[in-house]
Amino acid sequence: MSPGGPELKAAAEIAVMERAGRIVWEILQALREAAVPGATTLELDTLAEKLIYEKGATPAFKGYRGFPGSVCISVNEEVVHGIPSERRALKEGDIVSLDFGVVVGGFYGDSAITVPVGQVSPEAQRLVDVTRQAMHDGIAQMAAGRRLHDIGHAVQERVERAGFSVVRDFVGHGIGRRLHEEPQLPNYGKAGTGMRLRPGLVLAIEPMVNAGAPDVEILQDEWTAVTRDGKLSAHFEHTVAILEDGPRILTLPPGIPPGREGLPQ
């Protein structure tokens, strides 16, 4: 533990987190392929849980603060924390956000993608693309010596330039032996401010971007967050380690070009 600051991870610990991240990536790819018209969100969750145990991992989300599923599955205007349900079937033209994590060797991996279900509208596709790009703009700022809010500033700039809005009620976070560690990582902010980034810091960057206003509300299930204006929302996330030579995305296997999240490989 770093005195007075977030926990910094040793190389061996980051290696374990990379193993967790690889499993997260592989299962998200299976979920992407299974997210077709007619599939229920419970079917996707059941598939994920089966694969988790086959790969020797443990669900990160199931039972966390009482959450009932292994995947947060949020459709269209749902921003995050959608509960898998046998009553919710995907339809052609939907966009579905799959937020997912596992535990391996006592360490967490956490990632999210938003995928189109069949053919989607040009505006929906643009929202998905901008959100993915904004995440990578933020990751590009994750260099030792930079400031924490350089990351959120880069995300916010990309999003607002596209005419969309950044959700402010939910933020990224440190990650390691716990799913949520310090520091919090807003997807907005003033460049040049915030704590200085140090090698060994591992962050989960997760922009949630709305097509309309940034405001959200929580449904009666006490989990699902939706856009207040009913417009679409998209969500991408990676677990990223800050190293001496730059950021390493732990939830993206070597050889996969950044920016391919949620796309056929």
ZIFEN-V33645 format. One record per residue. N is the residue number from 1. RES is the residue in three letters. D_CENTER is the distance of its C-alpha to the mean C-alpha in whole Angstrom. Layout:
n:N res:RES d_center:D_CENTER
n:N res:RES d_center:D_CENTER
//
This chain:
n:1 res:MET d_center:25
n:2 res:SER d_center:26
n:3 res:PRO d_center:28
n:4 res:GLY d_center:27
n:5 res:GLY d_center:24
n:6 res:PRO d_center:20
n:7 res:GLU d_center:21
n:8 res:LEU d_center:21
n:9 res:LYS d_center:20
n:10 res:ALA d_center:23
n:11 res:ALA d_center:23
n:12 res:ALA d_center:24
n:13 res:GLU d_center:21
n:14 res:ILE d_center:18
n:15 res:ALA d_center:20
n:16 res:VAL d_center:19
n:17 res:MET d_center:15
n:18 res:GLU d_center:16
n:19 res:ARG d_center:17
n:20 res:ALA d_center:14
n:21 res:GLY d_center:12
n:22 res:ARG d_center:14
n:23 res:ILE d_center:15
n:24 res:VAL d_center:11
n:25 res:TRP d_center:11
n:26 res:GLU d_center:15
n:27 res:ILE d_center:14
n:28 res:LEU d_center:11
n:29 res:GLN d_center:14
n:30 res:ALA d_center:16
n:31 res:LEU d_center:14
n:32 res:ARG d_center:14
n:33 res:GLU d_center:18
n:34 res:ALA d_center:19
n:35 res:ALA d_center:17
n:36 res:VAL d_center:21
n:37 res:PRO d_center:23
n:38 res:GLY d_center:24
n:39 res:ALA d_center:22
n:40 res:THR d_center:21
n:41 res:THR d_center:18
n:42 res:LEU d_center:19
n:43 res:GLU d_center:20
n:44 res:LEU d_center:17
n:45 res:ASP d_center:16
n:46 res:THR d_center:20
n:47 res:LEU d_center:19
n:48 res:ALA d_center:16
n:49 res:GLU d_center:18
n:50 res:LYS d_center:21
n:51 res:LEU d_center:19
n:52 res:ILE d_center:18
n:53 res:TYR d_center:21
n:54 res:GLU d_center:23
n:55 res:LYS d_center:21
n:56 res:GLY d_center:22
n:57 res:ALA d_center:19
n:58 res:THR d_center:18
n:59 res:PRO d_center:15
n:60 res:ALA d_center:13
n:61 res:PHE d_center:13
n:62 res:LYS d_center:16
n:63 res:GLY d_center:19
n:64 res:TYR d_center:16
n:65 res:ARG d_center:18
n:66 res:GLY d_center:20
n:67 res:PHE d_center:17
n:68 res:PRO d_center:18
n:69 res:GLY d_center:16
n:70 res:SER d_center:14
n:71 res:VAL d_center:11
n:72 res:CYS d_center:10
n:73 res:ILE d_center:12
n:74 res:SER d_center:12
n:75 res:VAL d_center:15
n:76 res:ASN d_center:16
n:77 res:GLU d_center:16
n:78 res:GLU d_center:14
n:79 res:VAL d_center:11
n:80 res:VAL d_center:10
n:81 res:HIS d_center:11
n:82 res:GLY d_center:13
n:83 res:ILE d_center:16
n:84 res:PRO d_center:17
n:85 res:SER d_center:20
n:86 res:GLU d_center:23
n:87 res:ARG d_center:24
n:88 res:ARG d_center:21
n:89 res:ALA d_center:22
n:90 res:LEU d_center:20
n:91 res:LYS d_center:22
n:92 res:GLU d_center:23
n:93 res:GLY d_center:21
n:94 res:ASP d_center:18
n:95 res:ILE d_center:15
n:96 res:VAL d_center:13
n:97 res:SER d_center:9
n:98 res:LEU d_center:8
n:99 res:ASP d_center:6
n:100 res:PHE d_center:8
n:101 res:GLY d_center:9
n:102 res:VAL d_center:13
n:103 res:VAL d_center:15
n:104 res:VAL d_center:18
n:105 res:GLY d_center:21
n:106 res:GLY d_center:20
n:107 res:PHE d_center:17
n:108 res:TYR d_center:13
n:109 res:GLY d_center:10
n:110 res:ASP d_center:7
n:111 res:SER d_center:4
n:112 res:ALA d_center:3
n:113 res:ILE d_center:6
n:114 res:THR d_center:9
n:115 res:VAL d_center:12
n:116 res:PRO d_center:16
n:117 res:VAL d_center:18
n:118 res:GLY d_center:22
n:119 res:GLN d_center:23
n:120 res:VAL d_center:21
n:121 res:SER d_center:23
n:122 res:PRO d_center:23
n:123 res:GLU d_center:21
n:124 res:ALA d_center:18
n:125 res:GLN d_center:18
n:126 res:ARG d_center:18
n:127 res:LEU d_center:15
n:128 res:VAL d_center:13
n:129 res:ASP d_center:14
n:130 res:VAL d_center:14
n:131 res:THR d_center:11
n:132 res:ARG d_center:10
n:133 res:GLN d_center:13
n:134 res:ALA d_center:12
n:135 res:MET d_center:9
n:136 res:HIS d_center:12
n:137 res:ASP d_center:14
n:138 res:GLY d_center:13
n:139 res:ILE d_center:13
n:140 res:ALA d_center:16
n:141 res:GLN d_center:17
n:142 res:MET d_center:16
n:143 res:ALA d_center:20
n:144 res:ALA d_center:22
n:145 res:GLY d_center:24
n:146 res:ARG d_center:22
n:147 res:ARG d_center:21
n:148 res:LEU d_center:18
n:149 res:HIS d_center:18
n:150 res:ASP d_center:19
n:151 res:ILE d_center:15
n:152 res:GLY d_center:14
n:153 res:HIS d_center:18
n:154 res:ALA d_center:17
n:155 res:VAL d_center:14
n:156 res:GLN d_center:16
n:157 res:GLU d_center:19
n:158 res:ARG d_center:17
n:159 res:VAL d_center:16
n:160 res:GLU d_center:19
n:161 res:ARG d_center:21
n:162 res:ALA d_center:20
n:163 res:GLY d_center:21
n:164 res:PHE d_center:18
n:165 res:SER d_center:17
n:166 res:VAL d_center:14
n:167 res:VAL d_center:13
n:168 res:ARG d_center:15
n:169 res:ASP d_center:15
n:170 res:PHE d_center:11
n:171 res:VAL d_center:10
n:172 res:GLY d_center:8
n:173 res:HIS d_center:10
n:174 res:GLY d_center:13
n:175 res:ILE d_center:12
n:176 res:GLY d_center:15
n:177 res:ARG d_center:18
n:178 res:ARG d_center:16
n:179 res:LEU d_center:12
n:180 res:HIS d_center:13
n:181 res:GLU d_center:15
n:182 res:GLU d_center:17
n:183 res:PRO d_center:16
n:184 res:GLN d_center:14
n:185 res:LEU d_center:12
n:186 res:PRO d_center:13
n:187 res:ASN d_center:12
n:188 res:TYR d_center:16
n:189 res:GLY d_center:19
n:190 res:LYS d_center:22
n:191 res:ALA d_center:22
n:192 res:GLY d_center:24
n:193 res:THR d_center:23
n:194 res:GLY d_center:22
n:195 res:MET d_center:22
n:196 res:ARG d_center:23
n:197 res:LEU d_center:20
n:198 res:ARG d_center:22
n:199 res:PRO d_center:22
n:200 res:GLY d_center:20
n:201 res:LEU d_center:17
n:202 res:VAL d_center:14
n:203 res:LEU d_center:11
n:204 res:ALA d_center:7
n:205 res:ILE d_center:7
n:206 res:GLU d_center:4
n:207 res:PRO d_center:7
n:208 res:MET d_center:8
n:209 res:VAL d_center:12
n:210 res:ASN d_center:15
n:211 res:ALA d_center:18
n:212 res:GLY d_center:20
n:213 res:ALA d_center:20
n:214 res:PRO d_center:17
n:215 res:ASP d_center:19
n:216 res:VAL d_center:17
n:217 res:GLU d_center:19
n:218 res:ILE d_center:19
n:219 res:LEU d_center:21
n:220 res:GLN d_center:23
n:221 res:ASP d_center:21
n:222 res:GLU d_center:20
n:223 res:TRP d_center:16
n:224 res:THR d_center:16
n:225 res:ALA d_center:15
n:226 res:VAL d_center:16
n:227 res:THR d_center:17
n:228 res:ARG d_center:21
n:229 res:ASP d_center:22
n:230 res:GLY d_center:21
n:231 res:LYS d_center:20
n:232 res:LEU d_center:17
n:233 res:SER d_center:13
n:234 res:ALA d_center:10
n:235 res:HIS d_center:6
n:236 res:PHE d_center:4
n:237 res:GLU d_center:2
n:238 res:HIS d_center:6
n:239 res:THR d_center:8
n:240 res:VAL d_center:11
n:241 res:ALA d_center:15
n:242 res:ILE d_center:17
n:243 res:LEU d_center:20
n:244 res:GLU d_center:24
n:245 res:ASP d_center:24
n:246 res:GLY d_center:20
n:247 res:PRO d_center:16
n:248 res:ARG d_center:16
n:249 res:ILE d_center:12
n:250 res:LEU d_center:12
n:251 res:THR d_center:10
n:252 res:LEU d_center:12
n:253 res:PRO d_center:16
n:254 res:PRO d_center:19
n:255 res:GLY d_center:20
n:256 res:ILE d_center:17
n:257 res:PRO d_center:17
n:258 res:PRO d_center:14
n:259 res:GLY d_center:13
n:260 res:ARG d_center:14
n:261 res:GLU d_center:10
n:262 res:GLY d_center:11
n:263 res:LEU d_center:15
n:264 res:PRO d_center:18
n:265 res:GLN d_center:19
//
